[in-house]
Amino acid sequence: MASMNERLSEFARSLPNDYRTRFDADQIAVHFQTLEDRARSGSPVAVRRFPWSQPGITGLCVVAEDRPGLLSNISRALSEFGCDVDSALAFTRPSAEGRPAEALDLFFVRYQDGPFDEAREEELAELLRKILSGNYESRLPPPSQAGSSASDTTVRFLEDESGSLTVLEVETNDRSGLLWALTRALHRESVQIVSSKIKTSGGRVQDRFVICETNGSPIRPERRLVIQVAVLTALSPHA
């Protein structure tokens, strides 16, 4: 049986080099422990804070079985919980043979309602479990479209180096619930998010999503305009 250190090293190797260069050993250890928590408990999702030095920002690791709309559901839970997403990284890692892939999503959030302690972790995890089970009635209206217009929102497609995946870039004004609005629009267009990077700076959001069709095939050229319009409409009511 593999030792803890061997499993930790295997976990780090299962993720892109970008992940390993961004996070130090202590942070990676917490991410791995979140994965172990989920495996040990049999829960569909596990949540843990991880060390992050930026004042006012809490680092949250969410591990769950990958499924269509997962990032949208997590974004919805964070909005319901009162968290504003400052930035985020989403990765998909292969699981054991015969098991679904696993999502490792890392969020950097601002939370104003007291300290984000262990009790808050479990509250957020329970909210996520309810949302993922489909047995939850939202306390919030759908994501607001206020705050952006077509003129200050840019949505464009780029090819990745291999040409097998497509990169969608979105730049717009920041506002509460933005990530939920974006991921909700992509989910409604039956788009699979393979990985993502979300960054907020100076009131502007720059998001990059690596996406494909739900069957894993690249986004066809004739589908791209439809997706662009869906995203623009979600962010700009008069697009």
C-alpha positions in Angstrom: 0.0 0.0 0.0 1.4 3.4 -1.0 2.5 5.7 1.9 1.0 9.1 2.6 3.9 10.9 1.0 3.7 8.7 -2.1 0.0 9.4 -2.5 0.6 13.1 -2.0 3.3 13.1 -4.7 1.0 11.1 -7.1 -1.8 13.7 -6.4 0.5 16.6 -7.3 1.7 14.8 -10.5 -1.9 14.3 -11.6 -2.3 18.0 -12.0 -0.8 20.4 -14.6 2.6 22.0 -14.0 0.8 25.4 -13.7 -0.7 24.1 -10.4 2.6 22.8 -9.0 4.3 26.1 -9.7 1.6 28.2 -8.1 1.2 26.5 -4.8 3.7 25.5 -2.1 4.0 22.3 -0.2 1.8 23.3 2.7 -1.0 24.5 0.3 -0.8 21.3 -1.8 -0.9 19.2 1.4 -4.3 20.8 2.3 -5.6 20.3 -1.2 -4.6 16.6 -0.9 -6.2 16.3 2.5 -9.5 17.7 1.1 -9.4 15.0 -1.5 -8.7 12.4 1.2 -11.6 13.8 3.3 -14.0 13.2 0.5 -12.8 9.7 -0.2 -12.9 8.7 3.5 -16.4 10.1 4.1 -17.9 9.0 0.8 -19.4 12.5 0.5 -20.0 14.0 -3.0 -18.0 17.1 -2.0 -15.4 18.3 0.6 -14.4 21.8 1.5 -11.3 23.1 3.3 -9.6 26.4 3.8 -5.9 26.5 2.8 -3.1 28.9 3.7 -3.3 32.2 1.8 -1.4 35.4 2.8 -3.4 38.1 0.9 -5.3 40.2 3.5 -9.1 39.9 3.4 -9.0 36.9 1.1 -9.8 33.3 2.1 -8.5 30.4 0.1 -11.1 27.6 -0.3 -10.4 24.2 -1.8 -13.5 22.3 -3.1 -13.2 18.7 -4.3 -16.1 16.9 -5.9 -16.9 14.3 -8.5 -16.7 16.1 -11.9 -20.1 16.5 -13.5 -21.8 18.9 -16.0 -22.6 22.2 -14.3 -20.4 21.6 -11.3 -18.6 24.9 -11.4 -21.9 26.7 -11.9 -23.3 24.9 -8.8 -20.3 25.8 -6.7 -20.4 29.4 -7.9 -24.1 29.5 -6.9 -23.3 28.1 -3.5 -20.7 30.7 -2.9 -23.1 33.5 -3.9 -25.8 32.0 -1.6 -23.2 31.9 1.2 -22.3 35.5 0.8 -18.8 35.0 -0.7 -17.5 37.3 -3.5 -15.1 35.4 -5.7 -11.9 37.5 -6.2 -10.2 34.8 -8.4 -10.4 31.1 -8.9 -8.7 28.1 -10.6 -10.5 24.9 -11.6 -8.8 21.7 -12.5 -10.0 18.2 -13.5 -7.9 15.3 -12.5 -8.2 11.6 -13.6 -9.5 9.3 -10.9 -9.0 5.6 -10.4 -10.0 3.4 -13.3 -13.7 3.0 -13.6 -14.5 6.0 -11.5 -15.6 9.5 -12.7 -13.0 12.2 -13.0 -12.5 14.5 -10.0 -12.7 18.3 -9.9 -10.3 20.3 -7.8 -11.6 23.9 -7.6 -9.7 26.6 -5.8 -11.4 29.8 -4.9 -10.1 33.0 -3.4 -13.0 34.8 -1.8 -14.0 37.8 0.3 -16.3 36.9 3.2 -17.6 39.8 5.3 -19.8 37.9 7.7 -17.2 37.1 10.4 -14.2 34.7 10.3 -14.4 31.9 7.8 -13.7 29.1 10.3 -14.1 25.3 10.4 -17.8 25.7 11.2 -18.3 27.8 8.1 -16.4 25.2 6.0 -19.0 22.6 7.0 -21.9 24.9 6.5 -20.7 25.6 2.9 -20.1 21.9 2.3 -23.6 21.1 3.5 -25.1 23.8 1.2 -23.1 22.3 -1.7 -24.4 18.8 -0.9 -28.0 20.1 -1.0 -27.5 22.0 -4.3 -25.8 19.0 -6.0 -28.5 16.6 -4.8 -31.1 18.9 -6.4 -33.0 19.2 -3.1 -32.5 22.8 -2.5 -34.6 25.9 -3.2 -32.5 28.9 -3.8 -32.8 31.9 -1.5 -31.4 34.2 -4.2 -32.8 35.3 -7.6 -31.0 34.3 -10.7 -27.7 36.2 -11.3 -28.3 39.8 -11.9 -27.5 41.3 -15.4 -27.0 44.8 -14.0 -23.6 46.4 -14.1 -22.3 45.5 -17.6 -23.1 46.4 -21.1 -22.2 44.9 -24.4 -19.7 47.8 -25.0 -17.6 46.9 -21.9 -17.8 43.2 -22.2 -15.5 41.2 -24.5 -16.1 37.5 -25.3 -13.7 35.8 -27.6 -12.4 32.3 -28.6 -8.8 31.1 -28.8 -7.4 27.8 -29.9 -5.3 25.9 -27.5 -1.9 24.6 -28.7 -3.2 21.1 -29.5 -6.3 22.4 -31.3 -8.3 19.7 -29.4 -9.8 22.1 -26.9 -11.1 25.6 -27.1 -10.3 28.6 -24.8 -13.1 31.1 -24.1 -11.9 34.4 -22.7 -14.3 36.8 -21.1 -13.5 40.3 -19.8 -16.1 42.5 -18.1 -16.9 44.6 -15.1 -16.8 42.8 -11.8 -20.0 42.4 -9.7 -21.5 40.0 -7.2 -22.6 36.7 -8.7 -20.6 37.2 -11.9 -19.0 33.7 -11.9 -22.4 32.1 -11.3 -23.9 34.0 -14.3 -21.0 33.0 -16.6 -20.9 29.3 -15.6 -24.7 29.1 -15.6 -24.8 30.4 -19.2 -22.1 27.8 -20.3 -23.9 25.0 -18.6 -27.2 25.9 -20.3 -25.4 25.7 -23.6 -24.2 22.1 -22.7 -20.6 23.2 -22.6 -18.1 21.2 -20.5 -15.6 23.3 -18.5 -12.3 21.4 -18.4 -10.4 24.1 -16.5 -10.6 27.7 -15.7 -8.8 30.8 -14.4 -10.6 33.7 -12.9 -8.9 37.0 -12.0 -10.2 40.3 -10.8 -8.2 43.5 -11.0 -9.2 47.1 -10.7 -12.9 46.3 -10.9 -12.4 44.3 -14.1 -12.7 40.5 -14.4 -10.6 38.5 -16.8 -11.8 34.9 -17.0 -10.4 32.1 -19.1 -12.3 28.8 -19.6 -10.9 25.8 -21.4 -14.1 24.2 -22.8 -15.3 21.3 -25.0 -18.5 19.7 -25.9 -20.1 17.3 -23.3 -18.8 14.3 -25.3 -15.2 15.7 -25.2 -15.1 17.0 -28.8 -13.9 20.5 -29.6 -16.4 23.3 -29.9 -17.4 23.5 -33.6 -17.0 26.8 -35.3 -20.8 27.1 -35.9 -21.4 26.7 -32.2 -19.0 29.4 -31.1 -21.3 32.3 -32.1 -24.2 30.7 -30.2 -22.0 30.4 -27.1 -20.7 34.0 -27.4 -24.3 35.3 -27.6 -25.4 33.2 -24.6 -22.5 34.6 -22.5 -23.0 38.2 -23.7 -26.8 37.9 -23.0 -26.1 36.6 -19.5 -23.8 39.5 -18.7 -25.4 42.3 -20.7 -29.2 42.4 -20.8 -29.2 44.6 -23.9 -26.4 42.7 -25.8 
